[in-house]
Amino acid sequence: MPEFKKRKLYMHKMSMNEILLPSEFKDYEETIYNILTKVKDKNNVCYVTIDEKLVNNDTHRRAGAHVDFNWFESLNRYNGETGHKRNAVMGGWDNGGGGHNGSGNNGGHGSGNNPNGNHGGSPPATHCNLAEFNKNGGMLLVSNYPACKVWKGEFEGEIGEGGCCKGIEINALKSEIIPAGNVFYINALGIHESLKIERPIERSLVRINFHPEYIFKKN
């Protein structure tokens, strides 16, 4: 990660084939390039979020198990849909090229708005379908300090407001904390949460959201 400066960039749209960031984030362009090296198809747009925060006895981002759904640029928020038995995938690789992935089923809906602007929103159901959640969109996630937990496996239930998964039984699922410097792919129903950091840490996080119709394939 570049030098820590307490910067924030939210859902910056760019082409994966031409990495262009605002002037104050130019030092992140090489980082973004490295993150995208194992993305097979770069012929599409993506949305970059950069979040540098001094965290002390708090979570860097959203606490509690949740899903992000997909980002719809035209609505300026994430989508959601009521339903059951949806496919959720999370997978990761380290800088050396190793990795893993998994899949499962869950269900639910999302509505409302998160005050941090990171989650929530439930546009009309015509904007989404089960196929999108199964294979389209999703995101890449990486940080310089391990404080994000992810789950994989099969489960059913109803996802609550804003993607909240407190009503989903996740204890039987396999969980993992994303190691520092490891890039993880999480699909639109990948369950994850930000963990509390109990000592002062300068944490930098990069998230790359794919277009809702984009199908992720690892290079």
C-alpha positions in Angstrom: 0.0 0.0 0.0 1.1 3.6 -0.6 1.9 6.0 2.2 -0.9 6.4 4.7 -2.6 9.8 4.5 -6.2 9.2 5.8 -7.6 9.4 2.3 -11.0 8.2 1.1 -12.2 7.5 -2.4 -15.6 6.0 -3.0 -16.8 3.9 -6.0 -14.5 5.6 -8.5 -15.4 4.3 -12.0 -12.7 3.4 -14.4 -11.8 0.8 -17.0 -9.8 -2.2 -15.8 -7.7 -1.8 -19.0 -6.8 1.8 -18.3 -6.2 2.5 -14.6 -6.8 6.2 -14.0 -7.3 7.5 -10.5 -7.8 11.1 -9.3 -4.6 13.1 -8.8 -4.5 12.7 -5.0 -4.7 8.9 -5.4 -2.1 8.4 -8.3 0.2 6.5 -6.0 -2.5 3.8 -5.8 -2.4 3.0 -9.5 0.4 0.5 -9.2 -1.5 -1.1 -6.3 -4.7 -1.4 -8.4 -2.7 -2.8 -11.3 -1.2 -5.5 -9.0 -4.6 -6.4 -7.6 -6.0 -6.8 -11.2 -3.2 -9.0 -12.5 -5.1 -12.2 -11.9 -8.4 -11.0 -13.3 -8.8 -12.7 -16.6 -11.2 -10.4 -18.4 -10.3 -6.7 -18.0 -12.5 -5.5 -20.9 -15.0 -3.8 -18.6 -15.4 -1.1 -16.0 -15.0 -1.4 -12.3 -15.5 0.8 -9.2 -12.6 1.5 -6.9 -12.9 2.3 -3.2 -9.8 3.3 -1.2 -10.2 3.8 2.6 -7.3 4.8 4.8 -8.3 5.1 8.5 -6.6 5.3 11.8 -8.4 2.6 13.7 -8.3 2.3 17.5 -10.6 0.1 19.6 -13.1 0.1 16.7 -13.8 -1.5 13.4 -12.4 0.0 10.2 -15.6 -0.6 8.3 -19.0 -2.2 8.8 -19.2 -4.5 11.8 -21.5 -7.6 11.9 -21.8 -10.3 9.3 -23.4 -8.9 6.1 -23.4 -9.1 2.3 -22.9 -6.3 -0.1 -25.1 -7.4 -3.0 -24.1 -5.6 -6.3 -23.5 -1.9 -7.1 -25.8 -0.2 -9.6 -24.3 3.0 -10.8 -27.5 4.4 -12.2 -29.1 4.1 -8.8 -26.0 5.1 -6.8 -26.6 2.2 -4.4 -26.5 -1.5 -3.9 -29.3 -3.9 -5.0 -31.3 -6.4 -3.1 -34.0 -9.0 -3.7 -36.2 -11.2 -1.6 -35.7 -14.9 -2.2 -34.1 -18.1 -1.0 -31.2 -20.5 -1.8 -28.8 -18.2 -3.5 -25.2 -19.0 -4.3 -22.5 -17.3 -2.3 -18.8 -17.6 -3.2 -15.7 -16.3 -1.6 -12.2 -17.1 -2.7 -8.7 -15.6 -2.3 -5.1 -15.8 -3.4 -1.9 -14.5 -1.9 0.8 -12.6 -3.7 2.5 -15.8 -4.6 -0.5 -17.1 -6.6 -2.0 -19.6 -4.2 -5.6 -19.5 -3.2 -8.9 -21.2 -2.6 -12.6 -20.7 -3.2 -15.9 -22.1 -2.1 -19.6 -21.9 -2.8 -22.9 -22.4 -1.2 -26.6 -21.3 -1.0 -28.3 -18.6 1.0 -31.2 -16.2 0.5 -32.6 -12.9 1.6 -33.2 -9.3 0.7 -31.7 -5.9 1.3 -33.2 -2.5 1.9 -32.5 0.7 3.6 -29.3 2.8 3.6 -26.1 2.6 5.6 -25.0 5.9 7.1 -21.5 5.3 5.8 -22.8 4.9 2.3 -21.3 1.5 2.0 -24.3 -0.8 1.9 -28.0 -0.9 1.5 -30.6 0.0 -1.0 -33.3 -2.1 -2.5 -34.3 -1.0 -6.1 -37.1 -2.7 -8.0 -36.6 -6.4 -8.5 -36.3 -5.8 -12.2 -32.7 -4.7 -11.5 -31.6 -8.1 -10.2 -32.2 -11.8 -10.4 -30.8 -15.0 -9.0 -28.3 -15.4 -11.8 -26.6 -12.1 -10.9 -26.1 -13.2 -7.3 -24.8 -16.6 -8.4 -22.2 -15.5 -10.9 -22.3 -11.8 -11.8 -20.6 -8.8 -10.2 -19.0 -9.1 -6.8 -15.8 -7.5 -5.6 -12.1 -7.8 -4.8 -10.9 -6.9 -1.3 -7.4 -6.4 0.1 -5.9 -4.5 3.1 -2.6 -4.0 4.8 -3.9 -5.4 8.2 -6.0 -8.5 8.9 -9.4 -7.3 10.2 -12.0 -8.8 7.8 -13.6 -12.1 8.4 -15.2 -14.1 5.5 -17.5 -17.2 5.4 -18.2 -19.9 2.8 -20.5 -22.8 2.7 -24.2 -23.7 2.1 -26.9 -22.1 4.1 -30.5 -20.8 3.8 -32.5 -18.1 5.4 -33.4 -14.5 4.9 -30.9 -11.6 4.7 -32.1 -8.6 6.6 -32.1 -4.8 6.0 -29.0 -3.5 4.3 -27.6 -7.0 3.8 -27.5 -7.9 7.5 -26.9 -11.6 8.1 -27.6 -11.7 11.9 -30.6 -14.0 11.2 -28.5 -16.5 9.2 -26.9 -19.5 11.0 -23.3 -19.2 10.1 -21.5 -21.1 12.9 -21.3 -24.3 10.8 -19.7 -22.5 7.9 -16.0 -22.3 7.3 -14.6 -18.9 8.2 -11.3 -17.2 7.7 -9.7 -13.8 8.4 -8.2 -12.3 5.2 -4.4 -12.1 5.7 -2.7 -8.8 5.1 -1.8 -8.3 1.4 -4.1 -11.1 0.2 -6.6 -10.3 -2.5 -10.0 -12.1 -2.1 -12.9 -12.3 -4.5 -16.3 -12.1 -2.8 -19.4 -12.4 -4.8 -22.6 -10.4 -4.3 -23.7 -12.8 -1.5 -20.3 -13.4 0.1 -20.8 -13.0 3.9 -18.1 -10.9 5.6 -17.6 -8.5 8.5 -15.1 -5.9 9.7 -13.4 -6.9 13.0 -12.6 -4.7 16.0 -9.0 -3.6 16.2 -8.0 -2.9 19.8 -4.8 -0.9 19.3 -4.0 2.0 17.0 -3.5 0.8 13.5 -3.1 2.8 10.3 -5.2 0.6 8.0 -5.5 0.9 4.3 -8.1 -1.0 2.4 -8.8 -1.3 -1.4 -12.1 -2.6 -2.7 -12.8 -3.1 -6.4 -16.4 -3.7 -7.3 -17.3 -5.2 -10.7 -20.1 -4.3 -12.9 -23.4 -6.1 -12.0 -23.3 -8.0 -15.3 -19.6 -8.9 -15.1 -18.7 -12.5 -14.7 -15.5 -12.9 -12.7 -12.9 -15.4 -13.8 -9.4 -15.8 -12.3 -6.5 -15.6 -14.7 
